[in-house]
Amino acid sequence: MGTGIVATILIAIPWKADWLYYLSIVFFVLNTCLFAMAFTASVLRYTIWPEIWMVMVADATNSLFLGTVPMGFATLVEMWIAVCAPAWGTWAAYVGWAMWMLDSVVAVAVTLSLAILLYVISARSSCENPR
């Protein structure tokens, strides 16, 4: 989802122009919609078919896509702080701070759990198939 970085670049570009600001907001809204749809589809997928979760986590390649959730959410937090907090005031800054804390907790959880799970799976497969 390159829409998040595009929105961030457009808002941070040193040439200040109204059309760049509004274009960054368009990409921010698009990024929010795409993230919401992808996140909802993933939650529905693992809720409807819970057995897929273990298959995905056991796969060393597919499980790495879990890291895209906090990374995609980080682009939303960045744009929230850059656009919404200045426009809406203190409460938006507090919401952005809470979103950042949630994103940090999820990122650490994904990082640690994937590292441990992939190590355990690797160790288990090497014990089952000694060379």
Backbone as JSON Lines, residues from 0, in Angstrom:
{"i":0,"aa":"M","n":[0.84,-1.18,0.0],"ca":[0.0,0.0,0.0],"c":[0.88,1.23,0.0]}
{"i":1,"aa":"G","n":[1.24,1.69,-1.16],"ca":[2.09,2.86,-1.27],"c":[1.37,4.16,-1.02]}
{"i":2,"aa":"T","n":[0.06,4.11,-0.78],"ca":[-0.7,5.34,-0.57],"c":[-0.28,6.06,0.7]}
{"i":3,"aa":"G","n":[0.14,5.32,1.7],"ca":[0.54,5.94,2.97],"c":[1.79,6.78,2.82]}
{"i":4,"aa":"I","n":[2.8,6.25,2.15],"ca":[4.03,7.0,1.99],"c":[3.84,8.16,1.02]}
{"i":5,"aa":"V","n":[2.97,7.99,0.03],"ca":[2.7,9.09,-0.89],"c":[2.06,10.25,-0.14]}
{"i":6,"aa":"A","n":[1.11,9.96,0.72],"ca":[0.48,11.02,1.52],"c":[1.49,11.69,2.42]}
{"i":7,"aa":"T","n":[2.37,10.92,3.03],"ca":[3.38,11.47,3.93],"c":[4.37,12.34,3.17]}
{"i":8,"aa":"I","n":[4.79,11.89,2.0],"ca":[5.72,12.68,1.19],"c":[5.08,13.97,0.73]}
{"i":9,"aa":"L","n":[3.83,13.9,0.3],"ca":[3.16,15.11,-0.19],"c":[2.98,16.15,0.91]}
{"i":10,"aa":"I","n":[2.74,15.72,2.14],"ca":[2.55,16.68,3.23],"c":[3.9,17.23,3.71]}
{"i":11,"aa":"A","n":[4.98,16.46,3.54],"ca":[6.29,16.87,4.04],"c":[7.16,17.54,2.99]}
{"i":12,"aa":"I","n":[6.7,17.6,1.76],"ca":[7.51,18.18,0.68],"c":[7.79,19.65,1.01]}
{"i":13,"aa":"P","n":[9.0,20.11,0.76],"ca":[9.34,21.47,1.19],"c":[8.63,22.6,0.43]}
{"i":14,"aa":"W","n":[8.11,22.33,-0.74],"ca":[7.39,23.36,-1.49],"c":[5.94,23.38,-1.03]}
{"i":15,"aa":"K","n":[5.6,24.38,-0.26],"ca":[4.26,24.46,0.3],"c":[3.3,25.03,-0.74]}
{"i":16,"aa":"A","n":[2.32,24.23,-1.09],"ca":[1.28,24.65,-2.01],"c":[-0.03,24.04,-1.53]}
{"i":17,"aa":"D","n":[-1.11,24.77,-1.71],"ca":[-2.41,24.27,-1.26],"c":[-2.79,22.97,-1.93]}
{"i":18,"aa":"W","n":[-2.49,22.85,-3.21],"ca":[-2.89,21.64,-3.94],"c":[-2.13,20.42,-3.44]}
{"i":19,"aa":"L","n":[-0.87,20.58,-2.98],"ca":[-0.12,19.46,-2.41],"c":[-0.76,19.02,-1.09]}
{"i":20,"aa":"Y","n":[-1.17,19.98,-0.28],"ca":[-1.82,19.67,0.99],"c":[-3.11,18.89,0.76]}
{"i":21,"aa":"Y","n":[-3.94,19.36,-0.15],"ca":[-5.21,18.69,-0.4],"c":[-5.02,17.33,-1.08]}
{"i":22,"aa":"L","n":[-4.0,17.22,-1.92],"ca":[-3.71,15.93,-2.53],"c":[-3.23,14.93,-1.48]}
{"i":23,"aa":"S","n":[-2.47,15.42,-0.5],"ca":[-2.04,14.52,0.58],"c":[-3.24,14.04,1.4]}
{"i":24,"aa":"I","n":[-4.22,14.92,1.59],"ca":[-5.43,14.51,2.31],"c":[-6.2,13.47,1.52]}
{"i":25,"aa":"V","n":[-6.26,13.62,0.2],"ca":[-6.92,12.63,-0.64],"c":[-6.24,11.27,-0.49]}
{"i":26,"aa":"F","n":[-4.9,11.26,-0.51],"ca":[-4.19,9.99,-0.35],"c":[-4.34,9.45,1.08]}
{"i":27,"aa":"F","n":[-4.44,10.31,2.06],"ca":[-4.67,9.89,3.44],"c":[-6.02,9.19,3.57]}
{"i":28,"aa":"V","n":[-7.05,9.77,2.98],"ca":[-8.38,9.16,3.02],"c":[-8.38,7.83,2.26]}
{"i":29,"aa":"L","n":[-7.73,7.81,1.1],"ca":[-7.63,6.58,0.32],"c":[-6.87,5.51,1.12]}
{"i":30,"aa":"N","n":[-5.78,5.9,1.75],"ca":[-5.01,4.97,2.57],"c":[-5.84,4.43,3.72]}
{"i":31,"aa":"T","n":[-6.61,5.31,4.35],"ca":[-7.47,4.87,5.46],"c":[-8.5,3.86,4.99]}
{"i":32,"aa":"C","n":[-9.11,4.12,3.86],"ca":[-10.11,3.19,3.32],"c":[-9.49,1.85,2.94]}
{"i":33,"aa":"L","n":[-8.35,1.88,2.27],"ca":[-7.68,0.63,1.88],"c":[-7.24,-0.17,3.1]}
{"i":34,"aa":"F","n":[-6.69,0.52,4.1],"ca":[-6.26,-0.17,5.32],"c":[-7.46,-0.8,6.02]}
{"i":35,"aa":"A","n":[-8.55,-0.05,6.13],"ca":[-9.74,-0.57,6.79],"c":[-10.3,-1.79,6.06]}
{"i":36,"aa":"M","n":[-10.34,-1.73,4.75],"ca":[-10.85,-2.87,3.98],"c":[-9.94,-4.09,4.1]}
{"i":37,"aa":"A","n":[-8.63,-3.9,3.99],"ca":[-7.69,-5.02,4.09],"c":[-7.7,-5.62,5.5]}
{"i":38,"aa":"F","n":[-7.75,-4.76,6.52],"ca":[-7.77,-5.25,7.89],"c":[-9.06,-6.01,8.18]}
{"i":39,"aa":"T","n":[-10.18,-5.48,7.7],"ca":[-11.47,-6.15,7.89],"c":[-11.49,-7.49,7.17]}
{"i":40,"aa":"A","n":[-10.96,-7.53,5.95],"ca":[-10.92,-8.79,5.21],"c":[-10.06,-9.82,5.93]}
{"i":41,"aa":"S","n":[-8.94,-9.38,6.5],"ca":[-8.07,-10.32,7.22],"c":[-8.74,-10.83,8.48]}
{"i":42,"aa":"V","n":[-9.37,-9.93,9.23],"ca":[-10.06,-10.36,10.46],"c":[-11.19,-11.34,10.11]}
{"i":43,"aa":"L","n":[-11.96,-11.03,9.08],"ca":[-13.03,-11.94,8.67],"c":[-12.48,-13.29,8.22]}
{"i":44,"aa":"R","n":[-11.38,-13.26,7.48],"ca":[-10.78,-14.5,6.99],"c":[-10.37,-15.41,8.14]}
{"i":45,"aa":"Y","n":[-9.68,-14.83,9.14],"ca":[-9.21,-15.66,10.24],"c":[-10.31,-15.97,11.25]}
{"i":46,"aa":"T","n":[-11.4,-15.23,11.21],"ca":[-12.54,-15.54,12.07],"c":[-13.38,-16.65,11.46]}
{"i":47,"aa":"I","n":[-13.63,-16.56,10.17],"ca":[-14.46,-17.57,9.5],"c":[-13.72,-18.9,9.36]}
{"i":48,"aa":"W","n":[-12.44,-18.84,9.02],"ca":[-11.63,-20.04,8.85],"c":[-10.43,-19.99,9.8]}
{"i":49,"aa":"P","n":[-10.63,-20.29,11.08],"ca":[-9.52,-20.16,12.05],"c":[-8.36,-21.12,11.81]}
{"i":50,"aa":"E","n":[-8.6,-22.23,11.1],"ca":[-7.52,-23.18,10.86],"c":[-6.45,-22.59,9.93]}
{"i":51,"aa":"I","n":[-6.8,-21.58,9.16],"ca":[-5.84,-20.93,8.26],"c":[-4.77,-20.19,9.06]}
{"i":52,"aa":"W","n":[-5.12,-19.73,10.26],"ca":[-4.18,-18.97,11.08],"c":[-2.92,-19.78,11.37]}
{"i":53,"aa":"M","n":[-3.08,-21.04,11.8],"ca":[-1.92,-21.86,12.13],"c":[-1.1,-22.19,10.89]}
{"i":54,"aa":"V","n":[-1.77,-22.38,9.78],"ca":[-1.04,-22.64,8.53],"c":[-0.21,-21.43,8.14]}
{"i":55,"aa":"M","n":[-0.8,-20.23,8.28],"ca":[-0.1,-19.0,7.92],"c":[1.07,-18.75,8.87]}
{"i":56,"aa":"V","n":[0.88,-18.94,10.16],"ca":[1.95,-18.68,11.12],"c":[3.08,-19.68,10.94]}
{"i":57,"aa":"A","n":[2.75,-20.9,10.57],"ca":[3.78,-21.93,10.39],"c":[4.62,-21.71,9.14]}
{"i":58,"aa":"D","n":[4.12,-20.95,8.2],"ca":[4.86,-20.69,6.96],"c":[5.82,-19.52,7.2]}
{"i":59,"aa":"A","n":[7.1,-19.75,6.94],"ca":[8.12,-18.73,7.22],"c":[7.98,-17.5,6.34]}
{"i":60,"aa":"T","n":[7.39,-17.64,5.17],"ca":[7.25,-16.5,4.27],"c":[5.96,-15.74,4.53]}
{"i":61,"aa":"N","n":[4.84,-16.43,4.56],"ca":[3.54,-15.77,4.73],"c":[3.39,-15.11,6.09]}
{"i":62,"aa":"S","n":[4.01,-15.67,7.12],"ca":[3.87,-15.09,8.45],"c":[4.51,-13.7,8.54]}
{"i":63,"aa":"L","n":[5.46,-13.43,7.68],"ca":[6.12,-12.12,7.71],"c":[5.18,-11.0,7.28]}
{"i":64,"aa":"F","n":[4.09,-11.32,6.61],"ca":[3.13,-10.3,6.21],"c":[2.37,-9.73,7.4]}
{"i":65,"aa":"L","n":[2.46,-10.36,8.57],"ca":[1.85,-9.79,9.77],"c":[2.49,-8.45,10.12]}
{"i":66,"aa":"G","n":[3.73,-8.26,9.75],"ca":[4.42,-7.0,10.0],"c":[3.87,-5.84,9.2]}
{"i":67,"aa":"T","n":[3.09,-6.12,8.17],"ca":[2.52,-5.04,7.38],"c":[1.39,-4.32,8.12]}
{"i":68,"aa":"V","n":[0.8,-4.97,9.1],"ca":[-0.3,-4.33,9.85],"c":[0.21,-3.12,10.65]}
{"i":69,"aa":"P","n":[1.22,-3.28,11.52],"ca":[1.68,-2.08,12.22],"c":[2.36,-1.06,11.31]}
{"i":70,"aa":"M","n":[2.98,-1.54,10.23],"ca":[3.62,-0.6,9.31],"c":[2.59,0.24,8.56]}
{"i":71,"aa":"G","n":[1.53,-0.39,8.1],"ca":[0.46,0.35,7.44],"c":[-0.26,1.29,8.39]}
{"i":72,"aa":"F","n":[-0.46,0.85,9.62],"ca":[-1.11,1.7,10.61],"c":[-0.22,2.89,10.98]}
{"i":73,"aa":"A","n":[1.1,2.7,10.93],"ca":[2.03,3.79,11.24],"c":[1.89,4.93,10.24]}
{"i":74,"aa":"T","n":[1.6,4.62,8.98],"ca":[1.4,5.69,8.0],"c":[0.12,6.47,8.31]}
{"i":75,"aa":"L","n":[-0.88,5.78,8.83],"ca":[-2.11,6.48,9.24],"c":[-1.86,7.38,10.45]}
{"i":76,"aa":"V","n":[-1.07,6.89,11.39],"ca":[-0.75,7.69,12.57],"c":[0.05,8.93,12.16]}
{"i":77,"aa":"E","n":[1.02,8.75,11.28],"ca":[1.84,9.88,10.82],"c":[0.99,10.97,10.18]}
{"i":78,"aa":"M","n":[0.06,10.56,9.33],"ca":[-0.79,11.55,8.67],"c":[-1.8,12.15,9.65]}
{"i":79,"aa":"W","n":[-2.26,11.37,10.62],"ca":[-3.16,11.92,11.63],"c":[-2.47,13.06,12.38]}
{"i":80,"aa":"I","n":[-1.21,12.82,12.75],"ca":[-0.46,13.85,13.47],"c":[-0.17,15.05,12.57]}
{"i":81,"aa":"A","n":[0.12,14.81,11.31],"ca":[0.49,15.9,10.41],"c":[-0.71,16.72,9.94]}
{"i":82,"aa":"V","n":[-1.88,16.1,9.8],"ca":[-3.04,16.79,9.24],"c":[-4.1,17.09,10.3]}
{"i":83,"aa":"C","n":[-4.5,16.07,11.04],"ca":[-5.65,16.22,11.93],"c":[-5.32,16.98,13.22]}
{"i":84,"aa":"A","n":[-4.15,16.7,13.8],"ca":[-3.81,17.37,15.06],"c":[-3.71,18.89,14.91]}
{"i":85,"aa":"P","n":[-3.04,19.42,13.87],"ca":[-3.02,20.88,13.75],"c":[-4.41,21.48,13.45]}
{"i":86,"aa":"A","n":[-5.22,20.74,12.73],"ca":[-6.53,21.28,12.33],"c":[-7.56,21.17,13.45]}
{"i":87,"aa":"W","n":[-7.49,20.1,14.25],"ca":[-8.55,19.84,15.21],"c":[-8.17,20.11,16.66]}
{"i":88,"aa":"G","n":[-6.89,20.31,16.94],"ca":[-6.5,20.72,18.28],"c":[-5.98,19.62,19.17]}
{"i":89,"aa":"T","n":[-6.05,19.88,20.46],"ca":[-5.41,19.04,21.46],"c":[-5.97,17.63,21.52]}
{"i":90,"aa":"W","n":[-7.29,17.49,21.41],"ca":[-7.86,16.14,21.51],"c":[-7.35,15.25,20.38]}
{"i":91,"aa":"A","n":[-7.13,15.81,19.19],"ca":[-6.61,15.02,18.07],"c":[-5.16,14.6,18.32]}
{"i":92,"aa":"A","n":[-4.41,15.46,19.0],"ca":[-3.04,15.1,19.35],"c":[-3.03,13.94,20.35]}
{"i":93,"aa":"Y","n":[-3.94,13.96,21.31],"ca":[-4.03,12.86,22.27],"c":[-4.47,11.56,21.59]}
{"i":94,"aa":"V","n":[-5.39,11.66,20.66],"ca":[-5.8,10.47,19.9],"c":[-4.62,9.94,19.09]}
{"i":95,"aa":"G","n":[-3.86,10.83,18.48],"ca":[-2.68,10.42,17.73],"c":[-1.65,9.75,18.61]}
{"i":96,"aa":"W","n":[-1.49,10.27,19.82],"ca":[-0.56,9.66,20.77],"c":[-1.03,8.27,21.16]}
{"i":97,"aa":"A","n":[-2.32,8.11,21.41],"ca":[-2.87,6.79,21.75],"c":[-2.72,5.82,20.58]}
{"i":98,"aa":"M","n":[-2.94,6.32,19.36],"ca":[-2.76,5.47,18.18],"c":[-1.31,5.04,18.03]}
{"i":99,"aa":"W","n":[-0.39,5.97,18.32],"ca":[1.03,5.64,18.25],"c":[1.4,4.58,19.28]}
{"i":100,"aa":"M","n":[0.87,4.7,20.5],"ca":[1.16,3.7,21.54],"c":[0.6,2.33,21.15]}
{"i":101,"aa":"L","n":[-0.62,2.31,20.61],"ca":[-1.21,1.05,20.15],"c":[-0.36,0.43,19.05]}
{"i":102,"aa":"D","n":[0.07,1.25,18.11],"ca":[0.9,0.76,17.01],"c":[2.22,0.21,17.52]}
{"i":103,"aa":"S","n":[2.8,0.88,18.5],"ca":[4.07,0.41,19.07],"c":[3.9,-0.94,19.76]}
{"i":104,"aa":"V","n":[2.84,-1.08,20.51],"ca":[2.59,-2.35,21.21],"c":[2.37,-3.48,20.2]}
{"i":105,"aa":"V","n":[1.59,-3.22,19.17],"ca":[1.34,-4.24,18.14],"c":[2.63,-4.59,17.4]}
{"i":106,"aa":"A","n":[3.44,-3.59,17.09],"ca":[4.7,-3.84,16.38],"c":[5.64,-4.7,17.21]}
{"i":107,"aa":"V","n":[5.76,-4.4,18.5],"ca":[6.62,-5.2,19.37],"c":[6.06,-6.62,19.51]}
{"i":108,"aa":"A","n":[4.76,-6.74,19.66],"ca":[4.14,-8.06,19.79],"c":[4.36,-8.91,18.54]}
{"i":109,"aa":"V","n":[4.16,-8.3,17.39],"ca":[4.37,-9.04,16.13],"c":[5.84,-9.43,15.99]}
{"i":110,"aa":"T","n":[6.74,-8.52,16.29],"ca":[8.16,-8.8,16.14],"c":[8.61,-9.93,17.05]}
{"i":111,"aa":"L","n":[8.26,-9.84,18.32],"ca":[8.7,-10.88,19.26],"c":[8.02,-12.22,18.99]}
{"i":112,"aa":"S","n":[6.71,-12.19,18.75],"ca":[6.01,-13.46,18.54],"c":[6.47,-14.15,17.26]}
{"i":113,"aa":"L","n":[6.67,-13.38,16.19],"ca":[7.14,-14.01,14.95],"c":[8.55,-14.55,15.09]}
{"i":114,"aa":"A","n":[9.41,-13.82,15.77],"ca":[10.77,-14.32,15.97],"c":[10.77,-15.63,16.74]}
{"i":115,"aa":"I","n":[9.98,-15.69,17.79],"ca":[9.92,-16.91,18.6],"c":[9.27,-18.05,17.82]}
{"i":116,"aa":"L","n":[8.13,-17.76,17.16],"ca":[7.44,-18.81,16.41],"c":[8.3,-19.36,15.27]}
{"i":117,"aa":"L","n":[8.95,-18.49,14.53],"ca":[9.78,-18.96,13.42],"c":[10.99,-19.74,13.93]}
{"i":118,"aa":"Y","n":[11.54,-19.34,15.07],"ca":[12.65,-20.1,15.65],"c":[12.19,-21.49,16.09]}
{"i":119,"aa":"V","n":[11.04,-21.55,16.74],"ca":[10.52,-22.84,17.21],"c":[10.21,-23.75,16.02]}
{"i":120,"aa":"I","n":[9.59,-23.2,15.01],"ca":[9.27,-24.01,13.82],"c":[10.54,-24.48,13.14]}
{"i":121,"aa":"S","n":[11.54,-23.62,13.06],"ca":[12.81,-23.99,12.44],"c":[13.51,-25.07,13.26]}
{"i":122,"aa":"A","n":[13.52,-24.92,14.56],"ca":[14.16,-25.91,15.43],"c":[13.44,-27.24,15.37]}
{"i":123,"aa":"R","n":[12.1,-27.19,15.32],"ca":[11.31,-28.42,15.25],"c":[11.57,-29.15,13.94]}
{"i":124,"aa":"S","n":[11.64,-28.42,12.83],"ca":[11.84,-29.07,11.55],"c":[13.26,-29.62,11.43]}
{"i":125,"aa":"S","n":[14.24,-28.98,12.06],"ca":[15.59,-29.51,12.0],"c":[15.75,-30.75,12.89]}
{"i":126,"aa":"C","n":[14.95,-30.84,13.96],"ca":[14.99,-32.03,14.81],"c":[14.3,-33.21,14.14]}
{"i":127,"aa":"E","n":[13.26,-32.92,13.37],"ca":[12.52,-33.98,12.69],"c":[13.27,-34.48,11.46]}
{"i":128,"aa":"N","n":[14.06,-33.62,10.84],"ca":[14.8,-33.99,9.63],"c":[16.3,-33.75,9.82]}
{"i":129,"aa":"P","n":[16.95,-34.55,10.67],"ca":[18.4,-34.33,10.86],"c":[19.15,-34.7,9.6]}
{"i":130,"aa":"R","n":[20.21,-33.97,9.35],"ca":[21.01,-34.24,8.12],"c":[22.22,-35.0,8.45]}
